[in-house]
């Protein structure tokens, strides 16, 4: 599927109506407006929104942008900001000509993308291999729990790699800019979803895993998860959409579309109606047949009861606006999620179904799923890295036995630079952090590793590669290896011994194009991070 499918759809709906006409607005040809829309979607909409109303990044309406000069806008786009915005020119992702084009586009009225209804979703559904024709048991002797799903982001593909042998088992087409892999509750399937809203279902029982079903649930998406509660294993999947702002419930084994749930509503604090409340994190509750869904712009965490889809029950919990990444504490009870444009972490009790608290951590926290470990002084803790500064913030996460430290910052330390992810494992004594969006030359090619038992000593810097950007970590099933991505056209997966911090192997190949996120089946099923 073309990476610009959504954009061409938008333009076919708008025609020339979205282009310049008012005095002072830069004029763009239809071709240039088309190109700029594509670049904006690819590089900017994730943080600023399709409608430019802001979230992780600020609001960038055409009225506001007209108050700045084109050279000022070009400088910001090309060089980035200290608050965490990448410099798209500095990183080589945008040319000066593209930068100038986007600056003019920002001073034009943004296009309004089309809706995507249940009928559209059903029309996109493709059941490639019927359930009855799939293997009833694994056709191989690989350890199902130690398989890795790896995003090959810019290639529109995903790889299945055996964690024991490091062999590439299969490379499949996934669609544009896949964001995550999610394992089904039984570990049999991987689900992927990306920027084109396409969900692919990969059968790990097959000797060579392949896509057995696909559906386009949205026009733009970031999240997918499954039903995990006892009695509902592998029964349903749910997709969180960026556009249209909605959730889509699918049949787990076939991806048949079942229900669309809009997230358009009012902000929790000012009561302002918001036309684009995007779904960020989704986790599956361990305590009830519920999905815990974070709605970015309105600051709501929604508990979606999937036990009766015809009589749907949802609990709307007010937390903080601009919710983004997050995951469970070590017990699987508390959702810890970043309200990153508010510089806070939010805590929701998924067992009691209520908001607990929120607290500041630093400039734009971005934990991914987060990291849980036992601190020698403070007991169970969780932590986040930050988009806007090179800092790891550690906070207590045990309100039962360490109440005095729970949901309070107990440690802070410098990392190599602003980053996207951190990771540890119950069997590890280390916490790994990246510096993917650092503006300092070469720093984004390093990682920073902390010793849990001597955290205040600071981190050990490891030079992973001399090209590309280093991003994302995943442990193997045993928790004694860490896999790190070299995000580049000439990609690598570097596997480290977690005890010695030495390289065990480097996985390379012509197929390894722009690897980013990686997910181990066992760790994903069990919510280990």
C-alpha positions in Angstrom: 0.0 0.0 0.0 1.3 3.4 -0.9 2.6 5.5 2.0 0.6 8.4 0.6 -2.7 6.6 0.2 -4.3 8.7 2.9 -2.9 11.9 1.5 -4.1 11.3 -2.0 -7.5 10.5 -0.5 -7.5 13.8 1.4 -6.6 15.8 -1.7 -9.2 14.1 -3.8 -11.8 15.2 -1.2 -10.5 18.7 -0.9 -9.5 19.6 -4.4 -7.9 23.0 -4.3 -10.1 24.3 -1.5 -7.4 23.8 1.1 -4.8 25.9 -0.7 -3.8 29.5 -0.3 -5.9 32.4 -1.3 -5.8 35.0 1.5 -3.4 37.9 1.5 0.0 37.1 2.9 -0.5 33.3 2.6 2.2 31.7 0.5 0.8 30.3 -2.7 1.3 26.6 -3.4 0.5 24.6 -6.5 -1.6 21.5 -6.3 1.5 19.4 -6.7 3.4 21.2 -4.0 0.4 21.1 -1.6 0.2 17.4 -2.2 4.0 16.9 -1.5 3.8 19.1 1.6 0.8 17.2 2.9 2.8 14.0 2.6 5.8 15.3 4.3 3.8 16.8 7.1 1.9 13.5 7.6 5.2 11.6 7.7 7.2 13.8 9.9 4.9 16.2 11.9 1.4 14.9 12.4 2.3 12.4 15.1 3.1 15.1 17.5 1.1 18.1 16.2 -2.0 16.2 15.0 -3.6 15.9 11.6 -5.6 19.1 12.3 -2.5 20.8 13.9 -4.2 21.2 17.2 -1.1 20.0 19.1 -0.4 17.3 21.7 3.2 16.2 22.3 4.1 19.1 20.1 2.4 22.6 20.3 -0.6 23.8 18.3 0.5 25.0 14.9 -2.5 26.6 13.3 -2.1 28.6 10.1 -3.0 31.8 12.0 -0.2 31.2 14.5 2.3 30.2 11.8 1.6 33.4 9.9 2.9 35.4 12.9 6.4 33.9 12.2 8.5 34.5 9.2 9.3 31.8 6.7 13.0 31.8 7.6 12.1 31.4 11.3 9.9 28.4 10.5 12.5 26.9 8.3 15.1 27.1 11.0 12.9 25.4 13.5 11.9 22.6 11.1 15.5 22.1 9.9 17.4 22.3 13.3 14.7 21.2 15.8 14.2 22.5 19.3 15.6 21.9 22.8 12.1 20.8 23.9 12.5 17.5 22.0 11.5 18.2 18.4 13.9 16.5 16.0 15.7 18.7 13.5 14.5 17.0 10.3 17.1 18.7 8.2 19.9 18.0 10.7 19.0 14.3 10.8 19.0 14.1 7.0 15.3 13.3 6.8 14.3 16.5 5.0 16.2 18.6 2.4 16.3 22.4 2.5 13.9 22.5 -0.3 11.4 20.2 1.5 11.9 22.3 4.7 11.0 25.5 2.8 8.0 23.8 1.3 6.7 22.6 4.7 7.2 26.1 6.2 4.9 27.5 3.5 2.4 24.7 4.0 2.2 25.5 7.7 1.0 29.0 6.8 -1.8 27.5 4.7 -5.1 26.1 6.0 -4.6 22.4 6.9 -6.5 19.8 5.0 -9.3 18.0 6.8 -8.9 14.3 6.2 -11.9 12.0 5.4 -13.7 9.7 7.8 -13.3 6.0 7.8 -16.5 4.1 8.6 -17.3 0.5 9.5 -18.3 -0.1 5.9 -14.9 1.1 4.8 -13.2 -1.1 7.3 -15.2 -4.1 6.3 -14.4 -3.5 2.7 -10.7 -3.6 3.4 -10.8 -6.9 5.4 -8.9 -9.7 3.8 -9.0 -13.2 5.4 -6.0 -14.7 3.6 -5.9 -18.0 5.4 -9.1 -19.3 7.1 -8.8 -20.5 10.7 -9.7 -24.1 9.7 -6.8 -24.1 7.3 -4.1 -23.0 9.7 -1.9 -25.5 11.6 -3.3 -26.8 14.9 0.2 -27.0 16.4 3.6 -25.5 15.6 5.2 -26.7 12.4 8.6 -26.2 13.9 10.7 -26.8 17.0 11.5 -23.2 17.7 10.7 -21.8 21.2 7.5 -19.8 20.5 8.2 -17.6 23.5 11.6 -16.5 22.3 10.6 -15.3 18.9 11.1 -11.6 18.1 9.0 -9.4 15.9 11.1 -6.6 14.4 9.9 -3.5 12.6 11.6 -2.7 9.3 10.0 0.7 9.4 10.9 2.5 6.1 10.7 -0.7 4.1 7.1 -1.4 5.2 8.0 -4.8 6.4 8.4 -6.8 9.6 10.8 -9.7 10.4 10.4 -12.7 12.6 13.7 -13.7 14.2 14.4 -16.8 16.3 15.8 -15.5 19.6 17.9 -18.7 20.2 19.6 -19.1 16.8 19.3 -15.4 15.7 18.1 -16.7 12.3 15.7 -14.7 10.2 12.6 -17.0 10.1 10.4 -14.8 7.9 10.1 -11.3 6.5 6.5 -10.1 5.7 4.9 -7.0 4.2 3.2 -5.0 6.9 2.4 -1.5 5.5 3.8 2.0 6.0 5.8 2.8 9.2 4.7 0.1 11.5 4.6 1.3 15.1 4.3 -1.9 17.2 4.1 -5.7 17.3 1.7 -7.2 19.8 1.5 -10.9 20.7 -1.8 -12.5 21.2 -2.7 -13.8 24.7 -1.6 -17.3 23.8 1.5 -16.2 22.0 0.5 -17.8 18.8 0.0 -14.6 16.7 1.7 -11.3 16.2 -0.5 -8.3 15.3 1.2 -5.2 13.7 -0.2 -1.7 13.1 1.3 1.4 11.6 0.9 4.8 10.2 -1.5 3.7 7.4 -3.8 2.1 10.0 -3.4 -1.4 8.4 -3.4 -4.3 10.9 -1.6 -7.5 9.9 -1.9 -10.8 11.7 1.1 -13.2 11.6 0.8 -16.8 12.4 3.8 -18.0 14.4 2.7 -21.7 14.3 3.6 -21.8 10.6 7.0 -23.1 9.6 7.6 -19.8 7.8 5.2 -17.3 9.5 3.1 -15.3 7.1 0.2 -12.8 7.2 -3.0 -14.7 7.6 -5.4 -11.8 7.8 -5.3 -8.0 7.3 -7.6 -5.1 7.6 -7.4 -1.3 7.4 -8.9 -0.2 10.7 -8.0 3.5 10.4 -6.3 5.9 8.1 -3.5 6.5 10.7 -2.9 4.5 13.9 -0.3 3.7 16.5 -1.7 1.0 18.8 -3.2 -2.5 18.8 -3.8 -4.9 21.7 -5.7 -8.1 22.4 -8.1 -9.6 25.0 -6.1 -11.3 27.7 -8.5 -11.9 30.5 -9.3 -15.6 31.4 -12.0 -16.9 29.0 -11.3 -14.3 26.4 -7.8 -15.2 25.3 -7.3 -14.5 21.6 -11.0 -13.7 21.2 -10.7 -10.0 20.3 -8.3 -7.3 19.2 -8.7 -3.6 19.4 -7.0 -0.9 17.4 -6.4 2.7 18.6 -6.7 5.2 15.8 -5.0 8.6 15.3 -7.4 9.3 12.5 -10.3 9.1 12.5 -10.2 9.4 16.3 -11.7 6.1 17.3 -11.2 2.6 18.5 -12.0 -0.4 16.3 -12.8 -3.8 17.8 -11.9 -6.8 15.7 -12.4 -10.5 15.8 -9.2 -11.9 17.2 -8.6 -15.0 14.9 -9.9 -13.4 11.7 -9.6 -9.6 12.1 -13.2 -9.3 11.0 -14.4 -5.7 12.0 -17.0 -5.8 14.8 -17.4 -2.4 16.3 -16.3 1.3 15.9 -16.1 3.4 19.1 -15.6 7.2 18.6 -13.2 9.0 21.1 -14.4 12.5 20.1 -15.4 14.2 23.3 -14.5 17.1 25.6 -11.3 17.8 27.4 -11.4 16.8 31.1 -10.3 20.1 32.4 -11.8 22.9 30.4 -14.7 21.0 28.9 -13.7 22.1 25.4 -14.9 19.9 22.6 -12.0 18.4 20.8 -12.4 17.0 17.2 -9.2 14.9 17.2 -8.7 13.0 20.5 -6.3 10.3 19.4 -5.8 6.9 21.0 -2.3 6.5 22.4 -1.5 3.6 24.7 -3.7 0.5 25.0 -3.1 -2.3 27.6 -5.2 -5.3 28.4 -6.2 -5.5 32.1 -5.2 -8.5 34.1 -8.1 -8.0 36.5 -11.1 -7.7 34.3 -12.2 -8.2 30.7 -11.2 -4.7 29.9 -8.9 -2.7 27.7 -7.3 0.3 29.3 -7.2 3.0 26.6 -5.4 6.4 26.9 -7.0 9.2 24.9 -4.3 11.7 24.2 -5.9 15.2 23.7 -8.7 15.0 26.2 -6.8 13.5 29.1 -9.1 10.6 29.6 -8.2 7.0 30.3 -11.1 4.7 29.2 -11.8 1.3 30.6 -13.6 -0.6 27.8 -15.4 -3.7 28.9 -15.3 -6.2 26.1 -17.4 -8.9 27.8 -20.6 -7.7 26.0 -20.0 -5.7 22.9 -23.7 -5.2 22.2 -24.2 -3.6 25.6 -20.9 -1.9 25.8 -19.8 -0.5 29.1 -17.0 2.1 29.3 -15.6 4.0 32.3 -14.1 7.4 31.6 -11.4 8.4 34.1 -10.1 12.0 34.2 -6.3 12.1 34.4 -4.2 14.7 32.5 -4.1 15.9 28.9 -1.7 14.8 26.2 -1.4 11.2 27.2 1.2 9.2 25.3 3.3 6.1 26.1 3.0 3.9 29.2 2.7 0.5 30.7 2.1 -1.5 33.9 4.0 -1.5 37.1 5.5 -4.9 38.0 2.3 -6.2 39.6 0.2 -5.5 36.5 -2.3 -3.4 38.5 -1.3 0.2 37.9 -1.0 1.9 34.5 1.8 4.4 34.5 1.5 6.7 31.5 3.2 9.9 30.4 1.2 13.1 29.9 4.3 14.3 28.1 3.3 17.8 27.1 2.4 18.4 30.7 5.8 16.9 31.9 3.9 14.5 34.2 3.4 10.8 34.8 -0.2 9.6 35.5 -1.1 6.6 37.7 -4.4 4.7 37.1 -5.5 1.8 39.3 -6.9 -0.8 36.8 -8.1 -3.1 39.5 -10.3 -0.4 41.2 -10.9 1.5 38.0 -9.9 4.9 39.2 -7.3 7.7 39.0 -4.6 7.6 41.6 -2.3 10.6 41.1 0.0 12.4 38.8 3.5 13.9 39.3 6.2 15.8 37.4 9.3 14.1 36.1 11.0 16.3 33.6 10.6 17.8 30.1 8.3 15.5 28.0 8.5 12.1 29.7 8.6 9.2 27.1 8.9 5.8 28.8 7.7 3.5 26.0 6.2 0.7 28.1 8.5 1.8 30.9 10.9 -0.2 33.1 10.3 -1.9 36.4 12.9 -3.0 38.9 13.6 -3.4 42.7 15.7 -0.5 44.0 18.0 -1.6 46.9 16.8 1.4 49.0 13.3 2.3 47.7 11.9 -1.1 46.7 9.9 -1.6 43.5 10.2 1.4 41.2 9.4 2.4 37.7 11.1 5.0 35.5 11.0 7.1 32.4 13.3 8.8 30.0 12.5 12.2 28.3 12.1 13.7 24.9 13.1 17.2 26.1 16.2 16.5 28.1 18.8 13.8 28.8 17.4 12.5 32.1 16.0 9.4 33.6 13.6 9.8 36.5 12.9 7.0 38.9 9.8 6.9 41.1 8.4 4.5 43.7 5.8 2.0 42.5 4.8 -0.1 45.5 1.9 1.5 47.4 1.4 -1.7 49.5 4.8 -2.2 51.2 6.6 1.0 50.4 3.8 3.6 50.6 6.1 6.4 51.7 7.9 6.2 48.3 4.9 5.3 46.1 4.4 7.7 43.1 7.2 10.0 44.3 10.4 10.7 42.5 13.2 8.9 44.3 16.2 9.2 41.9 17.2 11.2 38.9 20.3 10.9 36.7 21.7 12.2 33.5 21.6 10.1 30.4 23.5 10.7 27.2 20.8 12.8 25.8 17.0 13.1 25.0 15.7 9.6 24.1 12.7 7.5 23.3 13.1 4.3 25.4 14.5 2.5 28.4 14.3 -1.1 29.3 15.2 -3.7 32.0 14.1 -7.2 33.0 13.4 -9.0 36.3 16.5 -11.1 35.7 18.7 -8.1 34.9 20.8 -5.7 37.1 20.9 -3.1 34.3 18.7 -0.3 32.9 19.3 0.6 29.3 18.5 4.0 27.8 18.9 5.5 24.3 19.6 9.1 23.1 17.9 8.8 19.8 16.9 12.4 19.4 20.0 14.0 20.8 21.2 17.0 18.8 24.9 16.5 19.7 27.0 14.9 17.0 27.3 11.1 17.4 25.5 10.9 20.7 22.5 9.2 19.2 24.8 6.3 18.2 25.3 5.5 21.9 23.4 3.9 24.7 23.6 4.7 28.5 23.5 1.7 30.9 22.8 2.0 34.6 23.6 -0.5 37.3 20.5 -1.0 39.5 22.6 -1.7 42.6 24.8 1.4 42.1 22.5 3.8 40.3 24.1 7.0 41.7 27.4 6.1 40.0 25.9 7.2 36.7 25.7 5.3 33.5 28.2 3.5 31.3 28.3 4.8 27.8 28.4 2.2 25.0 29.2 3.1 21.4 26.8 0.8 19.5 27.6 1.9 15.9 29.2 4.8 14.0 26.2 5.5 11.7 22.4 5.7 12.0 20.5 6.3 15.2 20.3 3.8 18.1 16.8 3.1 19.3 14.7 0.8 21.4 15.6 -2.3 23.5 14.2 -5.7 24.0 15.3 -8.6 26.2 15.1 -12.2 25.2 12.9 -14.6 27.1 15.6 -15.5 29.7 16.4 -11.9 30.4 20.2 -12.3 29.8 20.4 -10.6 26.3 19.5 -7.1 25.1 18.7 -6.4 21.5 19.3 -2.9 20.2 18.4 -1.4 16.8 20.7 0.6 14.5 18.0 2.7 12.8 19.4 3.2 9.3 18.9 2.1 5.7 21.9 -0.2 6.4 20.5 -1.5 9.6 21.8 -3.7 12.4 20.4 -5.5 15.4 23.2 -5.6 18.0 22.7 -8.3 20.7 24.5 -7.6 24.0 25.2 -9.9 26.9 23.3 -8.1 29.7 25.7 -9.3 32.4 29.0 -8.3 30.7 27.6 -5.5 28.5 29.7 -7.1 25.7 28.4 -7.7 22.1 27.4 -11.3 21.5 26.5 -10.9 17.9 25.5 -8.4 15.2 22.6 -9.4 13.0 23.0 -7.8 9.5 21.7 -8.4 6.0 20.3 -6.7 2.9 16.8 -7.3 4.3 17.5 -5.4 7.5 16.2 -2.0 6.4 15.6 0.7 9.1 14.9 -1.6 12.1 13.3 0.2 15.0 11.1 -1.5 17.6 11.5 -5.2 18.6 9.1 -7.4 20.7 9.8 -10.7 22.3 6.7 -12.9 22.4 7.1 -14.1 26.1 7.8 -10.6 27.4 4.9 -9.1 25.4 2.4 -11.7 26.5 3.4 -11.4 30.2 3.9 -7.6 30.2 7.5 -7.9 31.3 9.4 -4.6 31.0 
